[in-house]
Amino acid sequence: MIKVFRQSSIRIDDGNMVLYFDPYKIEEEYRDADYIFITHEHYDHYDTTSIKKLLKDNTKLIVPECLKDIDFPKIVVKPNSTYNLGNLSFDTICSYNTNKNYHPKEKGYVGYLVNLNNKTYYIMGDTDVTLESLKVKSDYLFIPIGGTFTMNIDEAVDYVKKVKPLKIIPIHYGSIVGDITLGEEFKNKLSDYDVEVLIKEEKENDKY
């Protein structure tokens, strides 16, 4: 089951493992995270209050090098690398802006391509369309569409048509930047394309 909270906050539960990505303004005390992935240090992606609500005794926190000095026990990762953690494997994809300066490439921010039950989940992080991202093939694509800090809707649509994922979940809109109606607009722009777009019907806490 996939659940999207505010902004780019994602929960994936395959029945055996629970993964979170960039938890932000989490309201419930879940205490069930096997892994928590952080893409970069901005407040809407690295939220310590939310992280504490997800931790259990053996939770593993996975962070890029910009967060190597945090107090949480963590695994520090670099862009464009492959990691195997026994029961989970994933690749890190360099995540950055190409026409704005909010997320410079040299910061080493990452997206994650996670392999889970023979399916791949690409959580892009805060990024524009990059040469690295164009090489990624995934079953589930979590793509930012809000513009300003990331790619906008038209750029996201063009990217989708190039990489051809099976299912798409737009993120990074409806909260800090980008009206909640952007999800429906994005879906409509792909209506003539053979892909399933899953969007939020409310502002937060939606299941797919």
N, C-alpha and C positions, 0 to 999 in steps of 0.2 A: 504494500500500500504506500502511496505517495501522498504527502501532505505538505502544502505550502502555507507558510505563515506570512508575516510582513516582509516586504522588500525581497531579499534573496534567501530567506530562511526556509530550509527544506528538510523534511524528514522522510527517509525511505526505510520501510520495514518489510523484509522479504519473508518473515516468519521465523527466521533463524538469527537474524542480525538486524540491529537498528543503527542507521547512520544519520547523522545530522550534518548539514552544511550551513555555515554562516548563521547560526541561531541568533535571532534579534527580537527583543521584546517578547520573549516566551513567557506566557502567563502561568502555565501549570508546572507543577513539580514532577516532571516525568521520571527522572532518575533511571533512565533505561538505555542510555547511549553506549553502544559498543565502541563506536568511533565518532569523533567530532572533527570535521574538516573545516579549516578556516582558509579563505582565499587571500585575504590581506588585512591590514590593521585598521582600516577605517571603522568608525564607531558603529556603523550599521551592518558590519560584517564580523567584527570582533567585539562582542558584547559579553563582558565577564559575568554580569548578573544572570544572563540567560544560560551561559555555559554551566554555572553552578547548579542550575535547576535540572540539568540533564545528567550530571555526573553520577556514576555508581562506582563501586570499588575498583573495577578493572577497566574503566573507560580509557581509551587512547585518544589523545588530542593530537591532530596533525596540522602543522602550521608551516608557512614559508619562513625564510630566513629573517624577514623583517620583524618577526615575533619570537626570535630565538631566546630572548632574555626574559620572557614572561615567567611568572611564578608557577604556573601549572606544569605538571609532568607532561612532556610533549615529545613528538617525533618531528624533527625539522627536515623539510624537504626543499629541493631546488627545482627550478623549472626544467621541463623537457627531460624528465627522468622517469624510470620505472621502479616501483616498490612492491615487494611481496612481504606480507605480514602474516604468513601462515594461512589463515582462513580468508584473506582478502588481498587482492592485488589491484593496483591502480597506477595510472600514468599522470604526471603533472604536465600541464600545458601552459606555456608562457601566456600571461594575460596582461594586456596593456592597451593604452590609447594610441591611435595613429594620427589623429588630427586635433588633439586637445592634450592638456598637460596634467589631468587629474591622476592618471595611473601610468607613470613613466615606465618604460621597459626595464630600465636599470634597477628598479626597485625589486624586481624578482617576484612579483605577484603571480599567482597561479590559478588555473582552473584545474578540475580533476576529471579524469576519465576512469570511472570505476567499473570493474568487472564483477558482476554479481549474478549467480545462477545462469550463466551463459548469455547474459544480456549486458550491454554497456550503457552507462549513464554518464553523459558529459555535462558537468556543471561548469559553465564557462567563467564564472566570476565577473568582475567589472572589466569589460574589454570592448574594443571595436573588432571589426573583422580583420584578422591578422593572417599572415602567411602560415603561421603555426596552426591556427584554428581551421584553416581550409584543408588541412591534411587529416583532420580527425573524422573518423566514421563512428557513428553511435546509433544505438536503438532509441534511446531517450535523450533528447536535447533540452537542457534548461538554459534558455537564452535571454539575456537582458534586452529590453525593448524601450526603456524609458527615455532614452536620449539624454542630453546634457552631460552626463558622466560616462555614458556607454554608447553603443550603437543605438540608432533610432529604429522605428518600425520598418521603414523602407530598406535600410541597410540589413536589418534582421531578415526580412523576407528574401532579399537577394541572396543572403548567406544560406538560408534554408534550401533554396532551389539549387544551390551549388553542391551542398554536402549530402542532401537527401536522407535525413534521419527518418525513422519509422513513426515516432511520436515526438511532439514538441510541447514544452511547457514554458511559456513566457514568464519571466521574472523581472524584478527591479523596476516595478511600476506600481501605481496605486497607493503609494505611501509617501515617501520623501519627494519623489519626482515622478511625473507622469500620471495622468488621471487613470482611475480604475477602468474606464471605458476603452483604454488602449488595447486591452486584451481582446475584446470583441473586434476592434478595428483590425488588429493583427490577424486574427482568425479569418476575417472576411477577405483580406488581401491574399489569402492562400486557399480560398474556396475552390478554385479551379485546379488545385494541385493535389496530387494523390498522397496526402499525409494527414495524420490525425493531430489536431491542435487541441490541447486541454487547457482551459482557462479558468481563472477564478471567477466565481459568481458573486462573491462578496469581497470585502476588503482584506480578510485574513481567515486563517484556520479552515481552508478548503481542502477537501479530499478529492482524489482522482481515481 
